[in-house]
């Protein structure tokens, strides 16, 4: 009997204490309580629109992202969790993650999170260097991080991811190495390591354009990435994706939903979804999102549960196949091409013979025909976008 397909839910909480200088996500600092209240009511209304899907598909992952979800009153998170539990069947091993920034957690909030079922927290450290934290516009220091980390583990939430960044303005290899040593001292279950990308319109982008900050060159950034790989491996972490490392059995189940190209629902302003071979997103403006889902009249909400979406696009088989290959190759285990063949009705090695032979000749991929696996080599991981594009068909 074929296993029932499971889905994930992403919930965007766009509020934060202070917007980081590199952040281009849809987020709003220091919002008033009445706006937060309206937002969560709209979020609840949007969730109601998915009653049919949530009755049909078990949920294996829930992820509260932002913004900073831990910056709002925990009662709002608890209320959304209660609604999901009333509407959906959660798998026995469901992963429920909440993003938090150091300094925004309290004992009361942690107790609320535990009671509502949250079993994983993602803490944004970024760097252990005080000067670099200020450069990024972060509001915490290392002591704030340690206090938050200890508060979570004391209450039994020990499945913690720590985010770090590299390629920061003026960052040295020594500073990065000290951050990794700090990671080793607390030993979280999971580490995500991302290179800083300057997005147009952010303060750091403008500072770089004006020449007031400088970034490490491309070669130094690659050296930093390799340092992270080697140092985390020496601490017992397994790299299972280009930017993600975990102790055994602590891979991010939510992110695996994306990398395995399986369905997910996105709730909240700017959130993206992929359901029923259709991709779409919510309004990018919080005012428009509230208009789309806020109660109107005495009826409180349109009981027809009308979902309001933008740029809805039906994903054809060719595009879905490419995304499965591209996303799957991000994983260090690579892709099982027999599984791909069964999913898309193709002969993978024949279909991509020229591409595979070319990438093998350049030592960018390796082919394990005994186990039907194609994966990136370490060199391929360094130039992964080049590999992905090679699999793109006209």
C-alpha positions as CSV (number, residue, x, y, z in Angstrom):
1,X,0.0,0.0,0.0
2,X,1.4,3.4,-1.0
3,X,2.2,5.7,1.9
4,X,0.1,8.8,2.2
5,X,1.8,11.9,1.0
6,X,2.7,14.3,3.8
7,X,3.1,18.1,3.6
8,X,4.9,20.9,5.4
9,X,3.5,24.2,6.6
10,X,5.6,27.5,6.7
11,X,4.1,30.4,8.7
12,X,5.6,33.8,8.1
13,X,5.7,36.1,11.2
14,X,6.9,39.4,9.8
15,X,7.6,41.3,13.0
16,X,11.0,41.9,14.7
17,X,12.6,44.2,17.3
18,X,15.0,45.7,14.8
19,X,15.6,45.0,11.1
20,X,19.1,43.7,10.4
21,X,21.1,45.7,7.9
22,X,21.3,42.9,5.4
23,X,17.7,41.7,5.6
24,X,15.5,42.0,2.6
25,X,12.7,39.7,3.9
26,X,9.2,41.1,4.4
27,X,9.6,42.2,8.0
28,X,8.6,45.1,10.2
29,X,10.3,46.4,13.3
30,X,8.5,47.7,16.4
31,X,5.0,47.2,15.2
32,X,2.1,48.1,17.5
33,X,0.1,45.4,19.3
34,X,-3.1,46.2,17.4
35,X,-1.5,45.5,14.0
36,X,0.0,42.2,15.4
37,X,-3.5,41.2,16.6
38,X,-5.0,41.9,13.2
39,X,-2.2,40.0,11.4
40,X,-2.7,36.9,13.4
41,X,-6.5,37.1,12.9
42,X,-5.8,37.2,9.1
43,X,-3.3,34.4,9.5
44,X,-6.0,32.3,11.2
45,X,-8.5,33.1,8.4
46,X,-6.0,32.1,5.7
47,X,-5.3,28.8,7.6
48,X,-9.1,28.1,7.5
49,X,-9.0,28.2,3.7
50,X,-6.8,25.0,3.8
51,X,-9.4,22.9,5.7
52,X,-9.8,20.5,2.8
53,X,-6.0,20.0,2.2
54,X,-5.3,19.6,5.9
55,X,-8.0,17.0,6.2
56,X,-6.4,15.1,3.4
57,X,-2.6,15.3,3.9
58,X,-0.8,14.6,7.2
59,X,1.6,17.3,8.3
60,X,5.2,16.3,9.0
61,X,6.7,19.8,9.5
62,X,5.6,23.2,10.7
63,X,8.0,26.1,10.6
64,X,7.5,29.6,12.1
65,X,9.9,31.9,10.3
66,X,10.2,35.7,9.9
67,X,11.0,38.3,10.9
68,X,11.5,37.1,14.4
69,X,8.6,34.9,15.6
70,X,9.9,35.0,19.2
71,X,9.5,38.8,19.2
72,X,5.7,38.6,19.5
73,X,3.6,37.4,22.4
74,X,3.8,33.6,22.6
75,X,0.0,33.4,22.9
76,X,-0.3,34.1,19.2
77,X,2.0,31.2,18.2
78,X,0.1,28.9,20.6
79,X,-3.3,29.9,19.1
80,X,-2.1,29.1,15.5
81,X,-0.7,25.8,16.7
82,X,-4.0,24.9,18.4
83,X,-5.9,25.7,15.2
84,X,-3.5,23.5,13.1
85,X,-4.0,20.6,15.6
86,X,-7.8,21.0,15.3
87,X,-7.6,21.0,11.5
88,X,-4.8,18.6,10.6
89,X,-3.3,15.2,11.5
90,X,0.3,15.6,12.6
91,X,2.7,12.7,12.1
92,X,4.1,11.1,15.2
93,X,7.5,12.5,14.5
94,X,6.3,15.9,13.4
95,X,9.0,18.6,13.5
96,X,7.8,22.0,14.8
97,X,10.4,24.7,14.5
98,X,10.3,28.3,15.7
99,X,12.9,30.9,14.6
100,X,14.2,33.0,17.5
101,X,16.7,35.7,18.0
102,X,18.9,35.7,21.2
103,X,17.5,38.2,23.7
104,X,13.8,37.8,22.6
105,X,13.1,34.6,24.6
106,X,11.8,34.4,28.2
107,X,10.9,31.6,30.5
108,X,7.2,32.4,29.9
109,X,7.6,32.2,26.1
110,X,9.5,29.0,26.3
111,X,6.8,27.4,28.5
112,X,4.1,28.5,25.9
113,X,6.2,27.1,23.1
114,X,6.6,23.7,24.8
115,X,2.9,23.5,25.7
116,X,1.9,24.2,22.1
117,X,4.2,21.5,20.8
118,X,7.2,23.3,19.5
119,X,10.1,20.9,19.6
120,X,12.9,22.6,17.6
121,X,14.2,26.2,17.7
122,X,16.5,28.0,15.2
123,X,18.7,30.6,16.9
124,X,20.3,33.3,14.8
125,X,23.9,33.7,16.1
126,X,25.5,34.7,12.8
127,X,28.9,35.3,14.4
128,X,30.4,35.3,17.8
129,X,32.4,38.5,17.1
130,X,30.9,41.5,18.8
131,X,32.2,44.0,16.2
132,X,30.8,42.0,13.3
133,X,27.4,41.7,15.1
134,X,27.2,45.5,15.2
135,X,28.2,45.7,11.6
136,X,25.2,43.4,10.7
137,X,22.8,45.4,12.9
138,X,22.2,42.5,15.2
139,X,20.6,43.4,18.6
140,X,22.2,40.6,20.6
141,X,25.6,39.7,22.0
142,X,27.2,36.4,22.8
143,X,26.0,36.4,26.4
144,X,22.4,36.9,25.1
145,X,22.8,33.9,22.9
146,X,24.1,31.7,25.7
147,X,21.3,32.8,28.0
148,X,18.7,32.0,25.4
149,X,20.4,28.7,24.5
150,X,20.6,27.6,28.1
151,X,17.0,28.6,28.7
152,X,15.8,26.3,25.9
153,X,17.9,23.3,26.9
154,X,17.0,23.7,30.6
155,X,13.4,23.2,29.6
156,X,14.1,20.2,27.3
157,X,14.2,21.9,23.9
158,X,17.6,20.6,22.8
159,X,16.9,20.2,19.1
160,X,18.4,23.6,18.3
161,X,19.8,24.9,15.0
162,X,22.3,27.7,15.0
163,X,22.6,30.0,12.0
164,X,26.0,31.4,11.2
165,X,27.2,33.7,8.3
166,X,30.4,34.1,6.5
167,X,31.8,36.5,3.9
168,X,30.9,39.4,6.2
169,X,32.3,42.9,5.8
170,X,35.9,42.9,7.1
171,X,35.6,39.3,8.4
172,X,38.8,37.4,8.8
173,X,39.5,33.7,8.9
174,X,40.5,33.9,12.5
175,X,37.1,35.5,13.4
176,X,35.3,32.8,11.6
177,X,37.4,30.1,13.2
178,X,36.5,31.5,16.7
179,X,32.8,31.4,15.8
180,X,33.2,27.7,14.9
181,X,35.0,27.1,18.1
182,X,32.2,28.7,19.9
183,X,29.7,26.4,18.1
184,X,31.8,23.5,19.3
185,X,31.5,24.7,22.9
186,X,27.7,24.6,22.9
187,X,27.3,21.7,20.4
188,X,23.8,22.4,18.9
189,X,22.2,19.6,17.0
190,X,22.2,21.5,13.7
191,X,24.2,24.3,12.1
192,X,23.2,26.3,9.0
193,X,26.1,28.3,7.4
194,X,25.3,30.9,4.7
195,X,27.4,33.4,2.8
196,X,26.3,37.0,3.1
197,X,24.4,38.1,0.0
198,X,23.9,41.9,-0.4
199,X,20.4,42.5,-1.6
200,X,19.5,45.8,-3.3
201,X,17.7,48.2,-1.1
202,X,19.3,47.0,2.2
203,X,21.6,49.4,4.2
204,X,24.6,47.1,3.7
205,X,24.1,47.0,0.0
206,X,24.2,50.8,-0.1
207,X,27.2,50.9,2.2
208,X,29.1,48.6,-0.1
209,X,28.0,50.6,-3.2
210,X,29.4,53.7,-1.6
211,X,32.6,51.9,-0.6
212,X,32.2,52.3,3.1
213,X,32.4,48.6,3.7
214,X,34.4,45.9,1.8
215,X,33.7,42.2,1.5
216,X,36.1,39.3,1.4
217,X,37.0,38.4,-2.2
218,X,35.6,35.3,-3.9
219,X,38.7,33.2,-3.2
220,X,38.6,34.1,0.5
221,X,34.9,33.4,0.7
222,X,35.6,29.9,-0.7
223,X,38.3,29.4,1.8
224,X,35.9,30.4,4.6
225,X,33.4,27.8,3.3
226,X,36.0,25.1,3.2
227,X,37.1,26.0,6.8
228,X,33.5,25.7,7.9
229,X,33.2,22.2,6.3
230,X,36.4,20.9,7.8
231,X,35.9,22.4,11.3
232,X,32.3,21.2,11.6
233,X,33.3,17.8,10.4
234,X,36.0,17.6,13.1
235,X,33.3,18.4,15.6
236,X,31.2,15.5,14.5
237,X,28.7,17.3,12.2
238,X,27.6,15.6,8.9
239,X,27.2,17.9,6.0
240,X,24.0,16.8,4.3
241,X,23.3,19.8,2.2
242,X,25.4,22.6,0.6
243,X,24.8,25.0,3.6
244,X,23.6,22.6,6.3
245,X,25.2,20.4,8.9
246,X,23.8,18.2,11.6
247,X,24.5,15.6,14.2
248,X,23.2,12.2,13.3
249,X,19.4,12.0,12.8
250,X,19.0,15.8,13.3
251,X,18.7,16.9,9.7
252,X,16.0,19.7,9.2
253,X,12.9,17.8,8.1
254,X,11.3,21.1,7.0
255,X,14.1,22.0,4.6
256,X,14.1,18.5,3.3
257,X,10.6,19.1,2.1
258,X,11.9,21.8,-0.2
259,X,15.0,19.9,-1.3
260,X,13.0,16.8,-2.1
261,X,10.5,19.0,-4.1
262,X,7.4,17.9,-2.2
263,X,4.3,19.9,-1.4
264,X,4.1,22.7,1.2
265,X,1.7,25.4,2.3
266,X,3.0,28.9,3.0
267,X,0.9,31.1,5.3
268,X,1.3,34.8,5.9
269,X,2.4,37.9,4.0
270,X,4.8,37.0,1.1
271,X,4.7,33.3,1.9
272,X,5.0,30.9,-1.1
273,X,3.2,27.6,-1.5
274,X,3.5,24.6,-3.8
275,X,0.3,22.4,-3.8
276,X,-1.3,20.3,-6.5
277,X,1.5,21.0,-8.9
278,X,0.7,24.7,-8.6
279,X,3.1,27.4,-7.3
280,X,1.7,30.7,-5.9
281,X,2.4,33.3,-3.2
282,X,0.5,35.6,-1.0
283,X,0.5,39.4,-1.2
284,X,3.9,41.0,-0.7
285,X,2.4,44.0,1.1
286,X,1.1,43.6,4.7
287,X,-1.7,46.0,4.0
288,X,-2.8,44.0,1.0
289,X,-2.5,40.7,2.9
290,X,-4.7,42.1,5.7
291,X,-7.2,43.3,3.2
292,X,-7.2,39.8,1.6
293,X,-7.8,38.0,4.8
294,X,-9.2,40.4,7.4
295,X,-12.8,40.0,8.7
296,X,-15.4,42.0,7.0
297,X,-18.9,42.8,8.4
298,X,-20.6,41.0,11.3
299,X,-20.0,37.6,9.6
300,X,-16.3,37.9,10.8
301,X,-15.0,36.1,7.7
302,X,-16.2,34.8,4.4
303,X,-17.2,31.3,5.3
304,X,-16.7,30.2,1.7
305,X,-13.0,30.2,2.7
306,X,-11.8,31.9,-0.5
307,X,-8.0,31.6,-0.9
308,X,-6.4,34.8,-2.3
309,X,-3.2,34.0,-4.3
310,X,-0.8,35.8,-6.6
311,X,1.2,34.7,-9.6
312,X,-0.4,31.3,-9.5
313,X,1.5,29.0,-12.0
314,X,0.8,25.4,-13.0
315,X,4.2,23.5,-13.0
316,X,4.6,21.4,-16.0
317,X,6.4,18.0,-15.9
318,X,9.6,19.3,-17.5
319,X,9.9,22.2,-15.0
320,X,9.1,19.9,-12.1
321,X,11.7,17.4,-13.2
322,X,14.4,20.1,-13.4
323,X,13.5,21.4,-9.9
324,X,13.7,17.9,-8.5
325,X,17.2,17.4,-10.0
326,X,18.4,20.9,-9.0
327,X,17.1,20.7,-5.4
328,X,18.1,17.1,-4.9
329,X,21.7,17.7,-6.0
330,X,22.0,20.3,-3.2
331,X,21.9,17.2,-0.8
332,X,25.3,15.5,-0.3
333,X,23.6,12.2,-0.7
334,X,22.6,13.3,-4.2
335,X,19.6,12.0,-6.1
336,X,18.4,8.4,-6.6
337,X,17.9,8.5,-10.4
338,X,15.7,5.4,-10.3
339,X,13.3,7.2,-8.0
340,X,13.3,10.1,-10.5
341,X,12.7,7.7,-13.3
342,X,9.6,6.2,-11.6
343,X,8.3,9.7,-10.7
344,X,8.6,11.2,-14.2
345,X,8.6,8.1,-16.5
346,X,12.0,8.7,-18.1
347,X,15.3,6.9,-18.6
348,X,17.5,9.3,-16.6
349,X,20.9,8.1,-17.9
350,X,19.7,8.2,-21.5
351,X,17.9,11.5,-21.2
352,X,20.9,13.3,-19.7
353,X,23.7,11.3,-21.2
354,X,25.6,14.3,-22.7
355,X,25.2,16.4,-19.5
356,X,26.3,13.6,-17.3
357,X,29.4,12.7,-19.4
358,X,30.4,16.4,-19.6
359,X,30.1,16.9,-15.8
360,X,31.9,13.6,-15.1
361,X,34.8,14.7,-17.3
362,X,35.0,18.0,-15.3
363,X,34.9,16.1,-12.0
364,X,31.8,18.1,-10.9
365,X,29.6,15.0,-10.3
366,X,30.1,11.4,-9.4
367,X,27.9,8.5,-10.6
368,X,27.3,5.5,-8.5
369,X,25.5,3.1,-10.8
370,X,25.4,0.3,-8.3
371,X,23.2,2.4,-6.0
372,X,21.6,4.6,-8.7
373,X,23.0,7.8,-7.2
374,X,24.3,11.0,-8.8
375,X,25.9,13.5,-6.4
376,X,28.0,16.6,-6.5
377,X,31.8,16.2,-5.9
378,X,33.4,18.7,-3.5
379,X,34.4,20.7,-6.6
380,X,30.9,20.5,-7.9
381,X,29.6,21.9,-4.6
382,X,31.8,24.9,-5.1
383,X,30.3,25.7,-8.5
384,X,26.8,24.1,-7.9
385,X,24.9,26.7,-9.9
386,X,26.9,25.7,-13.0
387,X,25.9,22.0,-12.5
388,X,22.3,22.9,-12.0
389,X,22.1,25.0,-15.2
390,X,23.7,22.1,-17.2
391,X,20.6,20.0,-16.4
392,X,18.2,22.7,-17.6
393,X,16.6,21.8,-20.9
394,X,15.1,24.3,-23.4
